[in-house]
Amino acid sequence: MCISAEALALFLNLILAPVTSEPGRIIVHAEEMDAHWVQLEDRWCTMAPQIQGRGMFAELAKEDA
């Protein structure tokens, strides 16, 4: 998922999780897991939704076994 710098700034101002940063990377230290945002040209991208989704499917698969 990629969003504009303005959208990321709005998101970061709304959340209560601690955030650390370095050039080209912002890490949101959320309750469940850290979400890494990486700058790609004029957008900020994260794989957090995909990673979280895979984890949920893995838990469901365990329950079905």
C-alpha positions as CSV (number, residue, x, y, z in Angstrom):
1,M,0.0,0.0,0.0
2,C,1.4,3.4,-0.9
3,I,0.1,6.9,0.0
4,S,1.2,10.4,-0.4
5,A,3.5,12.2,2.0
6,E,0.5,14.4,3.0
7,A,-1.7,11.4,3.8
8,L,1.1,9.7,5.8
9,A,1.6,12.9,7.8
10,L,-2.1,13.0,8.6
11,F,-2.1,9.3,9.6
12,L,0.9,9.8,11.9
13,N,-0.8,12.8,13.5
14,L,-3.9,10.7,14.2
15,I,-2.3,7.6,15.8
16,L,-1.1,7.2,19.3
17,A,1.7,4.7,18.6
18,P,5.3,5.7,19.0
19,V,7.2,6.4,15.8
20,T,10.9,6.4,14.9
21,S,12.4,7.6,11.7
22,E,15.6,7.7,9.6
23,P,16.0,9.1,6.1
24,G,13.6,7.4,3.8
25,R,12.0,5.2,6.5
26,I,9.4,5.7,9.2
27,I,8.6,2.9,11.7
28,V,5.3,2.9,13.6
29,H,5.6,0.8,16.7
30,A,2.1,-0.5,16.9
31,E,0.7,-2.8,19.5
32,E,0.6,-5.9,17.2
33,M,3.7,-5.3,15.2
34,D,6.0,-2.6,13.8
35,A,4.9,-1.1,10.5
36,H,7.7,0.1,8.2
37,W,7.0,2.9,5.8
38,V,9.6,3.3,3.0
39,Q,9.8,6.3,0.7
40,L,9.6,5.5,-3.0
41,E,9.9,8.7,-5.0
42,D,7.0,10.9,-3.9
43,R,5.0,8.1,-2.2
44,W,5.4,6.3,1.2
45,C,4.7,2.5,1.0
46,T,4.2,-0.3,3.5
47,M,3.6,-4.0,3.4
48,A,2.0,-4.0,6.8
49,P,-1.6,-4.8,5.6
50,Q,-0.4,-7.8,3.5
51,I,1.8,-9.1,6.4
52,Q,-1.1,-8.8,8.9
53,G,-3.4,-10.5,6.5
54,R,-1.1,-13.4,6.0
55,G,-0.8,-13.8,9.8
56,M,-4.6,-13.9,10.1
57,F,-4.9,-16.6,7.5
58,A,-2.2,-18.6,9.2
59,E,-4.2,-18.4,12.5
60,L,-7.4,-19.5,10.7
61,A,-5.5,-22.4,9.1
62,K,-4.3,-23.6,12.5
63,E,-7.9,-23.5,13.8
64,D,-9.1,-25.6,10.9
65,A,-6.4,-28.3,11.3
